[in-house]
């Protein structure tokens, strides 16, 4: 699997809400917040960050958001693997009787 980058323009007021949303979606590996060409915050997203460690990261992000009017959020995601085969036929719920 590879990685892919997405970029979003967000107002400072919506920064924390937006980051929470993309982390909740899953498959996010890294988040970078930029204002112009300057990197303001960059952090990896791991299982630990999503869990107990998310509160301090989001609190710091909230403090940064208060100072920014508009920023760009760059998100590194794990690329989805293509399906290995064609469509799978669903199994029947009913058993066939033996004659």
HELIX and SHEET records of a PDB file:
HELIX    1   1 UNK A   12  UNK A   14  5                                   3    
HELIX    2   2 UNK A   15  UNK A   25  1                                  11    
HELIX    3   3 UNK A   47  UNK A   50  1                                   4    
HELIX    4   4 UNK A   54  UNK A   67  1                                  14    
SHEET    1   A 4 UNK A   3  UNK A  11  0                                        
SHEET    2   A 4 UNK A  70  UNK A  78 -1                                        
SHEET    3   A 4 UNK A  28  UNK A  35 -1                                        
SHEET    4   A 4 UNK A  38  UNK A  44 -1                                        
END                                                                             
